[in-house]
Amino acid sequence: VRFDATPFNQFMFATGDCKKWLIAKRWSVMGWYANSPRWIERSSFKNRRYTARWYRRKRPEDPWISLEDHGRSWNRGGILY
């Protein structure tokens, strides 16, 4: 789904059953970064603002959006996108 013509300021990523989810501001998701701390506003993991290390490089497999730091989430099923 293209969002370039629709105004919005947050993303919500979730599993199909919505048991795991997170909300992040648009500026936190967009841009280019590698293993960089990105702000999460709220999630199923924490009910407060915190950071997690994500990847959004210029690679076909990116972005990697997760509940915790990428390395930790990989083993715990916390990768949401």
C-alpha positions as CSV (number, residue, x, y, z in Angstrom):
1,V,0.0,0.0,0.0
2,R,1.4,3.4,-1.0
3,F,1.3,6.1,1.6
4,D,3.1,8.9,-0.2
5,A,-0.1,10.8,-0.9
6,T,-1.8,10.2,2.5
7,P,-0.9,12.4,5.5
8,F,0.1,10.4,8.6
9,N,2.6,10.6,11.4
10,Q,2.7,7.1,12.9
11,F,3.1,3.5,11.9
12,M,1.6,0.6,13.6
13,F,3.2,-2.8,13.0
14,A,1.5,-6.0,14.4
15,T,1.3,-9.7,14.1
16,G,-1.8,-11.2,12.5
17,D,-3.4,-12.0,15.9
18,C,-2.3,-8.5,17.3
19,K,-0.7,-10.1,20.3
20,K,2.6,-8.4,19.4
21,W,2.5,-4.8,18.1
22,L,4.3,-1.4,18.2
23,I,3.6,2.2,17.3
24,A,6.4,4.4,16.0
25,K,6.5,7.9,14.6
26,R,7.0,8.2,10.9
27,W,10.4,9.9,11.3
28,S,11.6,7.0,13.5
29,V,10.8,4.4,10.8
30,M,11.8,6.4,7.7
31,G,15.4,7.3,6.7
32,W,18.4,5.0,6.3
33,Y,20.0,3.3,9.3
34,A,21.8,0.1,10.4
35,N,21.6,-1.2,14.0
36,S,20.6,2.2,15.0
37,P,18.4,3.0,18.1
38,R,14.9,4.1,16.8
39,W,12.1,5.4,19.0
40,I,9.0,3.2,19.7
41,E,6.2,5.2,21.3
42,R,4.4,2.2,22.8
43,S,4.2,-1.5,22.2
44,S,2.9,-4.9,23.5
45,F,6.3,-5.2,25.1
46,K,6.4,-1.8,27.0
47,N,3.7,0.7,27.7
48,R,6.0,3.6,27.4
49,R,8.5,5.2,25.0
50,Y,11.8,3.4,24.4
51,T,14.3,2.6,21.7
52,A,15.2,-0.6,19.8
53,R,17.9,-1.1,17.2
54,W,16.5,-1.6,13.7
55,Y,17.8,-1.8,10.2
56,R,16.6,0.1,7.1
57,R,19.5,0.0,4.7
58,K,19.2,0.0,0.9
59,R,18.8,-3.8,0.8
60,P,15.8,-5.9,-0.5
61,E,15.3,-7.6,2.9
62,D,14.9,-4.3,4.8
63,P,13.4,-2.8,6.8
64,W,13.7,-4.9,10.0
65,I,11.2,-3.5,12.6
66,S,11.2,-5.2,16.0
67,L,10.0,-5.0,19.5
68,E,13.5,-5.1,21.0
69,D,17.0,-4.7,19.5
70,H,17.2,-6.7,16.2
71,G,19.6,-9.4,17.5
72,R,17.5,-10.1,20.6
73,S,14.2,-10.0,18.7
74,W,15.4,-12.4,16.0
75,N,15.6,-15.2,18.6
76,R,12.4,-14.3,20.5
77,G,10.0,-13.9,17.7
78,G,9.9,-10.1,18.0
79,I,10.4,-9.1,14.4
80,L,7.2,-7.4,13.2
81,Y,8.3,-6.4,9.8
